[in-house]
Amino acid sequence: MHRSLPMTCRLQGIDPLNSARRQTITQDLENTLLTTKEAADYIDFEPGTLAVWRSVKRYPLRFIRIGRSIRYRKSDLDEFLKRREFMAE
């Protein structure tokens, strides 16, 4: 701990920057760009399946096209999976 921290933080052993760092790391992971293969591995499908979904617009799965490269945000994949989550009745 740094001596420049407020006394209450030093006494309680709290690092006020720690939660800010944790939030930044979490945001960075959510915004991580994945290749088609990495995205397919992440959601347990084949890369060709994602390619078909893109071309026929089967599902509203967001992707980023940069030239000929395709990338997916991890947060978009998580949202896609969450929208397809159901409970048995």
C-alpha positions as CSV (number, residue, x, y, z in Angstrom):
1,M,0.0,0.0,0.0
2,H,1.1,3.5,-0.7
3,R,1.4,6.1,2.0
4,S,-0.5,8.6,-0.2
5,L,-3.7,6.6,0.2
6,P,-6.3,8.0,2.7
7,M,-5.8,6.7,6.2
8,T,-9.1,4.7,6.2
9,C,-7.9,2.9,3.1
10,R,-4.6,2.1,4.7
11,L,-6.2,0.9,7.9
12,Q,-8.7,-1.3,6.2
13,G,-6.2,-2.6,3.6
14,I,-8.3,-1.3,0.7
15,D,-6.7,-0.4,-2.6
16,P,-9.2,2.0,-4.2
17,L,-7.5,1.5,-7.6
18,N,-7.9,-2.3,-7.5
19,S,-11.6,-2.2,-8.4
20,A,-10.9,0.3,-11.2
21,R,-8.2,-2.0,-12.5
22,R,-10.5,-5.0,-12.3
23,Q,-13.2,-3.2,-14.2
24,T,-10.8,-2.2,-17.0
25,I,-9.5,-5.8,-17.3
26,T,-13.1,-7.0,-17.5
27,Q,-14.0,-4.5,-20.2
28,D,-10.9,-5.4,-22.1
29,L,-11.8,-9.1,-22.1
30,E,-15.4,-8.3,-23.1
31,N,-14.2,-6.3,-26.1
32,T,-11.6,-8.8,-27.1
33,L,-11.8,-9.5,-30.8
34,L,-11.8,-13.2,-31.8
35,T,-11.2,-14.8,-35.2
36,T,-13.9,-17.0,-36.7
37,K,-12.1,-20.1,-35.4
38,E,-11.7,-18.7,-31.9
39,A,-15.3,-17.6,-31.9
40,A,-16.5,-21.0,-33.1
41,D,-14.4,-22.7,-30.4
42,Y,-15.8,-20.4,-27.8
43,I,-19.4,-21.2,-28.6
44,D,-18.6,-24.8,-29.5
45,F,-19.5,-24.8,-33.2
46,E,-17.5,-25.3,-36.4
47,P,-16.0,-22.2,-38.1
48,G,-18.0,-23.1,-41.2
49,T,-21.2,-22.9,-39.3
50,L,-20.5,-19.3,-38.4
51,A,-19.6,-18.6,-42.0
52,V,-23.0,-20.0,-43.1
53,W,-24.8,-18.0,-40.4
54,R,-23.1,-14.8,-41.7
55,S,-23.9,-15.4,-45.3
56,V,-27.6,-16.4,-44.9
57,K,-28.2,-14.1,-41.9
58,R,-29.6,-17.0,-40.0
59,Y,-29.0,-15.5,-36.6
60,P,-28.4,-11.8,-35.6
61,L,-24.9,-12.6,-34.5
62,R,-22.9,-9.4,-34.7
63,F,-19.5,-9.5,-36.4
64,I,-16.9,-7.0,-37.6
65,R,-15.5,-7.1,-41.1
66,I,-12.1,-5.5,-41.7
67,G,-11.2,-6.0,-45.3
68,R,-11.5,-9.7,-45.8
69,S,-11.0,-10.5,-42.1
70,I,-13.9,-11.3,-39.8
71,R,-13.8,-10.8,-36.1
72,Y,-16.3,-11.3,-33.2
73,R,-16.4,-9.5,-29.9
74,K,-16.5,-11.8,-27.0
75,S,-19.3,-9.7,-25.4
76,D,-21.4,-10.1,-28.6
77,L,-21.0,-13.9,-28.4
78,D,-21.9,-13.9,-24.7
79,E,-25.0,-11.8,-25.5
80,F,-25.9,-14.2,-28.4
81,L,-25.8,-17.2,-26.1
82,K,-27.7,-15.5,-23.4
83,R,-30.6,-14.6,-25.8
84,R,-30.8,-18.3,-26.6
85,E,-31.0,-19.5,-22.9
86,F,-34.2,-21.1,-21.9
87,M,-35.5,-22.9,-18.8
88,A,-37.4,-26.2,-19.1
89,E,-41.0,-26.0,-18.0
